[in-house]
Amino acid sequence: MLSNKRIALAILNYNGLELLKKFLPSVLKHSDKKLSSIYVIDNNSSDESVPFVAKTYPDIQIVKNDKNYGYAGGYNEGLKKIDTDYYVLLNNDVEVTENWLSPMFELLESDESFAACQPKIKYFKNKKLFDYAGGSGGFIDLLGYPFCRGRIFNSLEEDYGQYDDLKEVFWTSGCCFMIKSKIFNNLGGFDEDFFAHMEEIDLCWRLRNLQYKNFCQPKSVIYHSGGETLNKENPKKTFLNFRNNLTMILKNDYLSIAIFKILIRLFLDILGSIKISFDNNNIAHIGSVLRAYSEFILKIPITILKKRVSILNYAKPKGIILPFKYFIMKKKRFSDL
């Protein structure tokens, strides 16, 4: 589909009828119609999502995938059919606000090396707080643990403007980010083996290793409901997060450094799995972490073969070990790190 607009807002959907009913109105109301076209990429939903959008919002274009490819594959398949300068990847459980697009667009237009940008992401269910999925921009620590301005592990900060400065970040959130389509496509999009979770961090790490930059633009604000497709209590989410995080480290870090980090992580992740199981009263999370390591190890040769992106400008993680700062030193806010 050839878009005559500079930006394609692409909303990935799988059986999200109620979410579309709830959140699409804000997207239509606050998105610049002169600048953007709206697409729903549907992962072969079995509910009434597609008929609802077609009937209620005839101006929204629908891209149908032939099966549920997950987040990574779903976007890769759907975006192949959309020809435009910029993609905005937007979850179906997001409420946007007035003038949310222009600040990100203007920032990315200002420099060829600026590849991707996210808005400030706050928690829809408590709008005083930053959102888990992205806060005011993402980082990773020396061992590959991701965190955000406004969220460390499960601790969410209240937003009182402390992270309202434009900031170059390590990664931009998959729940909502804008990226130049040419760069996305030249990199082959997301790694579809991830299925869901961490694929946006992997993509951003690859971008940074090629000397591109990612940003958070807090002048743009959205609210993310979160956990609507797969909540944090689900052992499958635990499996995907741990497996994909290890894969991401091996793919994007120097091989010797990656192996050293993963050996340290094994010990920490076993402790982490016990804590997650205790917090959720479900021992299955321990099994999910062990399964994640097993699958990761079996696929090490395949993952190493994917190390095709040259490390021109090694993207250094933030120089801290997050579990030590958080659990031992009790540093619960990004500004304390």
C-alpha positions as CSV (number, residue, x, y, z in Angstrom):
1,M,0.0,0.0,0.0
2,L,1.5,3.3,-1.1
3,S,0.9,6.0,1.5
4,N,0.7,9.6,0.3
5,K,1.5,10.7,3.9
6,R,4.9,10.8,5.5
7,I,4.0,8.6,8.5
8,A,2.2,5.3,8.7
9,L,0.7,4.6,12.2
10,A,0.7,0.9,12.3
11,I,-1.3,-0.8,15.1
12,L,-0.7,-4.5,15.5
13,N,-3.7,-6.4,16.6
14,Y,-4.6,-9.9,17.6
15,N,-8.1,-10.5,19.1
16,G,-8.1,-7.0,20.5
17,L,-11.6,-6.0,19.7
18,E,-12.3,-4.4,23.1
19,L,-9.0,-2.6,23.1
20,L,-9.6,-1.2,19.6
21,K,-13.0,0.1,20.7
22,K,-11.4,1.7,23.8
23,F,-8.2,3.2,22.3
24,L,-8.7,3.9,18.6
25,P,-10.8,7.1,19.2
26,S,-7.8,8.9,20.8
27,V,-5.6,7.9,17.9
28,L,-8.0,9.3,15.3
29,K,-8.7,12.4,17.3
30,H,-5.1,13.4,18.1
31,S,-3.1,12.2,15.1
32,D,-2.2,14.8,12.4
33,K,-4.3,13.7,9.4
34,K,-2.1,15.7,7.0
35,L,1.0,13.9,8.2
36,S,-0.2,10.4,8.9
37,S,-2.3,7.5,7.7
38,I,-3.6,4.8,10.1
39,Y,-3.2,1.1,9.5
40,V,-4.3,-1.9,11.6
41,I,-2.1,-4.9,11.0
42,D,-4.1,-7.9,12.0
43,N,-2.5,-11.2,13.1
44,N,-5.3,-13.4,11.8
45,S,-7.7,-12.5,14.7
46,S,-10.6,-14.9,15.4
47,D,-12.7,-12.2,17.0
48,E,-14.6,-9.4,15.3
49,S,-11.6,-6.9,15.2
50,V,-11.4,-6.7,11.4
51,P,-15.1,-6.3,10.7
52,F,-15.4,-3.7,13.5
53,V,-12.6,-1.5,12.1
54,A,-13.8,-1.8,8.5
55,K,-17.3,-0.8,9.5
56,T,-16.6,1.8,12.1
57,Y,-13.5,3.5,10.7
58,P,-13.5,3.2,6.9
59,D,-10.5,5.6,6.7
60,I,-8.3,3.1,8.6
61,Q,-6.5,0.7,6.2
62,I,-6.4,-2.9,7.2
63,V,-3.5,-5.2,6.5
64,K,-4.3,-8.9,7.1
65,N,-1.6,-11.4,8.1
66,D,-2.4,-15.0,7.3
67,K,-1.5,-16.2,10.8
68,N,-0.4,-14.9,14.2
69,Y,3.2,-14.1,13.7
70,G,3.6,-12.5,17.2
71,Y,4.9,-9.0,17.6
72,A,8.1,-9.3,15.6
73,G,6.9,-11.3,12.7
74,G,3.5,-9.6,12.7
75,Y,5.1,-6.2,12.1
76,N,7.6,-7.5,9.7
77,E,4.9,-9.1,7.5
78,G,2.5,-6.1,7.7
79,L,5.0,-3.4,7.1
80,K,6.2,-5.0,3.9
81,K,2.8,-3.9,2.5
82,I,3.2,-0.2,3.6
83,D,5.3,2.2,1.6
84,T,6.0,5.4,3.5
85,D,8.9,7.4,5.0
86,Y,8.3,6.7,8.7
87,Y,6.6,3.9,10.6
88,V,5.0,4.5,14.0
89,L,4.6,1.2,15.7
90,L,1.7,1.6,18.2
91,N,0.2,-1.0,20.6
92,N,-3.6,-1.4,20.5
93,D,-3.7,-0.6,24.2
94,V,-2.4,3.0,24.0
95,E,-4.1,6.3,24.5
96,V,-2.4,9.1,22.7
97,T,-2.6,12.8,23.5
98,E,-2.8,16.1,21.6
99,N,0.1,16.9,19.3
100,W,1.9,13.6,20.1
101,L,3.3,13.0,16.6
102,S,4.9,16.3,15.5
103,P,7.7,16.5,18.1
104,M,9.0,13.0,17.3
105,F,8.7,13.6,13.5
106,E,10.5,17.0,13.7
107,L,13.3,15.5,15.8
108,L,13.9,12.6,13.4
109,E,13.8,14.9,10.4
110,S,16.5,17.1,11.8
111,D,19.4,14.7,11.5
112,E,20.1,11.7,9.2
113,S,21.7,9.8,12.1
114,F,18.6,9.9,14.2
115,A,16.9,6.6,13.5
116,A,14.2,6.1,16.1
117,C,12.3,8.0,18.8
118,Q,9.7,7.2,21.5
119,P,7.3,9.5,23.4
120,K,7.2,9.8,27.2
121,I,5.1,6.7,28.1
122,K,2.9,6.8,31.2
123,Y,0.7,4.2,32.9
124,F,-2.9,4.4,31.7
125,K,-4.2,2.8,34.9
126,N,-2.5,5.4,37.1
127,K,-1.6,8.4,35.0
128,K,0.7,9.9,37.6
129,L,3.2,7.0,37.0
130,F,5.6,6.2,34.3
131,D,4.8,3.0,32.4
132,Y,6.8,-0.2,32.7
133,A,7.2,-0.7,29.0
134,G,9.2,2.4,28.2
135,G,9.0,5.3,30.7
136,S,11.0,8.2,29.4
137,G,13.5,6.1,27.4
138,G,15.2,2.8,27.8
139,F,18.7,1.7,28.8
140,I,20.5,-1.6,29.6
141,D,23.1,-2.2,32.3
142,L,26.5,-4.0,31.9
143,L,24.8,-7.4,32.2
144,G,22.0,-6.7,29.7
145,Y,19.2,-6.0,32.1
146,P,16.8,-3.4,30.6
147,F,15.5,-0.4,32.6
148,C,14.0,3.0,31.9
149,R,14.0,6.6,33.0
150,G,11.1,6.2,35.4
151,R,11.1,2.4,35.9
152,I,13.7,0.0,37.3
153,F,12.7,-3.6,37.4
154,N,9.1,-3.4,38.8
155,S,9.4,-0.1,40.5
156,L,7.5,2.7,38.7
157,E,8.3,6.3,39.5
158,E,5.8,9.1,39.7
159,D,6.2,11.6,36.9
160,Y,6.7,15.2,38.1
161,G,8.7,16.4,35.1
162,Q,12.1,15.0,36.3
163,Y,12.7,13.3,32.9
164,D,11.3,15.9,30.6
165,D,14.5,16.7,28.8
166,L,15.2,15.4,25.3
167,K,17.4,12.4,25.8
168,E,19.5,10.0,23.6
169,V,18.6,6.5,24.9
170,F,19.8,3.0,24.3
171,W,16.4,1.6,23.2
172,T,13.0,2.9,22.4
173,S,9.8,1.1,23.6
174,G,8.0,-1.4,21.4
175,C,4.7,-0.1,22.7
176,C,5.2,3.1,20.7
177,F,8.1,4.3,18.7
178,M,8.7,6.1,15.4
179,I,11.4,4.8,13.0
180,K,12.7,5.7,9.6
181,S,11.3,3.0,7.3
182,K,14.4,2.8,5.1
183,I,16.6,2.0,8.2
184,F,14.1,-0.5,9.6
185,N,13.9,-2.3,6.2
186,N,17.7,-2.2,5.6
187,L,18.2,-4.0,8.9
188,G,15.6,-6.6,8.0
189,G,13.2,-5.4,10.6
190,F,12.7,-7.3,13.8
191,D,14.3,-10.7,14.6
192,E,11.3,-13.0,14.1
193,D,12.8,-15.7,16.3
194,F,12.1,-13.4,19.3
195,F,8.3,-13.7,18.6
196,A,7.5,-11.2,21.3
197,H,9.5,-9.2,23.9
198,M,12.9,-7.6,23.6
199,E,12.9,-7.5,19.8
200,E,12.8,-3.7,19.9
201,I,15.8,-3.6,22.2
202,D,17.6,-5.9,19.8
203,L,16.7,-3.7,16.9
204,C,17.9,-0.6,18.7
205,W,21.2,-2.2,19.7
206,R,21.8,-3.1,16.0
207,L,21.0,0.5,15.1
208,R,23.4,1.9,17.6
209,N,26.2,-0.5,16.5
210,L,25.8,1.1,13.1
211,Q,26.2,4.6,14.5
212,Y,22.5,5.5,14.4
213,K,20.8,7.2,17.4
214,N,17.6,6.6,19.4
215,F,15.8,9.2,21.4
216,C,13.0,9.9,23.9
217,Q,11.1,13.0,23.0
218,P,9.1,13.8,26.2
219,K,7.1,16.6,24.4
220,S,5.1,13.7,23.0
221,V,3.1,11.9,25.7
222,I,1.0,8.7,25.6
223,Y,-0.6,6.4,28.1
224,H,-0.1,2.6,27.9
225,S,-2.5,0.1,29.5
226,G,0.1,-2.7,29.5
227,G,-0.1,-6.5,29.9
228,E,-3.3,-6.9,27.9
229,T,-1.9,-9.6,25.6
230,L,0.5,-11.3,28.0
231,N,0.7,-10.1,31.6
232,K,3.7,-10.3,33.8
233,E,2.3,-13.1,35.9
234,N,2.3,-15.4,32.9
235,P,5.2,-17.9,32.9
236,K,5.3,-17.7,29.1
237,K,6.2,-14.0,29.4
238,T,9.0,-14.9,31.8
239,F,10.3,-17.5,29.3
240,L,10.3,-15.0,26.4
241,N,11.9,-12.2,28.4
242,F,14.8,-14.3,29.6
243,R,15.4,-16.3,26.4
244,N,15.2,-13.2,24.2
245,N,17.4,-11.1,26.5
246,L,20.2,-13.7,26.4
247,T,19.9,-14.0,22.6
248,M,20.1,-10.2,22.3
249,I,23.3,-10.1,24.3
250,L,25.0,-12.8,22.3
251,K,23.9,-11.2,18.9
252,N,25.0,-7.7,19.6
253,D,27.9,-7.7,22.1
254,Y,31.4,-8.8,21.4
255,L,31.5,-12.6,21.6
256,S,34.0,-12.8,24.4
257,I,32.2,-10.2,26.5
258,A,28.8,-11.8,25.8
259,I,29.9,-15.2,27.0
260,F,31.4,-13.7,30.2
261,K,28.2,-11.8,30.9
262,I,26.0,-14.8,30.3
263,L,27.9,-16.9,32.8
264,I,27.4,-14.3,35.4
265,R,23.7,-14.0,34.4
266,L,23.1,-17.7,34.9
267,F,23.6,-17.3,38.7
268,L,21.6,-14.1,38.9
269,D,18.8,-15.3,36.8
270,I,18.3,-18.5,38.9
271,L,17.9,-16.2,41.9
272,G,15.6,-14.0,39.9
273,S,13.4,-16.9,38.9
274,I,13.0,-17.9,42.5
275,K,11.9,-14.3,43.4
276,I,9.5,-14.1,40.5
277,S,8.0,-17.4,41.5
278,F,7.6,-16.3,45.1
279,D,6.1,-12.9,44.1
280,N,3.6,-14.6,41.8
281,N,3.0,-17.7,44.0
282,N,3.7,-19.8,40.9
283,I,6.7,-22.2,40.8
284,A,6.3,-22.4,37.0
285,H,8.5,-19.3,36.6
286,I,11.5,-21.2,37.7
287,G,10.8,-23.8,35.0
288,S,10.4,-20.9,32.5
289,V,13.8,-19.5,33.2
290,L,15.4,-23.0,33.0
291,R,13.6,-23.6,29.7
292,A,14.8,-20.2,28.4
293,Y,18.4,-21.1,29.1
294,S,18.0,-24.5,27.5
295,E,16.5,-23.1,24.3
296,F,19.1,-20.3,24.2
297,I,22.0,-22.8,24.5
298,L,20.6,-25.1,21.8
299,K,20.4,-22.1,19.4
300,I,23.8,-20.6,20.2
301,P,25.2,-21.6,16.7
302,I,22.2,-20.0,14.9
303,T,22.5,-16.9,17.1
304,I,26.2,-16.5,16.3
305,L,25.5,-16.7,12.6
306,K,23.2,-13.7,13.0
307,K,26.0,-11.5,14.2
308,R,26.1,-9.9,10.7
309,V,25.7,-6.3,11.8
310,S,29.2,-4.6,12.0
311,I,30.0,-3.0,15.3
312,L,31.2,0.3,14.0
313,N,30.6,2.2,17.2
314,Y,30.2,-0.2,20.0
315,A,27.0,0.7,21.9
316,K,28.2,0.7,25.5
317,P,25.6,-0.3,28.1
318,K,25.3,1.9,31.1
319,G,28.2,1.3,33.4
320,I,26.3,-0.2,36.3
321,I,25.2,-3.7,37.5
322,L,21.5,-3.1,38.1
323,P,20.6,-6.0,40.5
324,F,23.4,-4.8,42.8
325,K,22.2,-1.2,42.7
326,Y,18.5,-2.1,43.1
327,F,18.4,-5.0,45.5
328,I,21.6,-4.3,47.6
329,M,21.9,-0.6,47.6
330,K,18.1,0.0,47.3
331,K,18.3,2.4,44.4
332,K,14.7,2.4,43.1
333,R,14.8,5.5,40.9
334,F,16.7,6.2,37.7
335,S,18.1,9.4,39.0
336,D,19.7,7.5,41.9
337,L,21.8,5.4,39.6
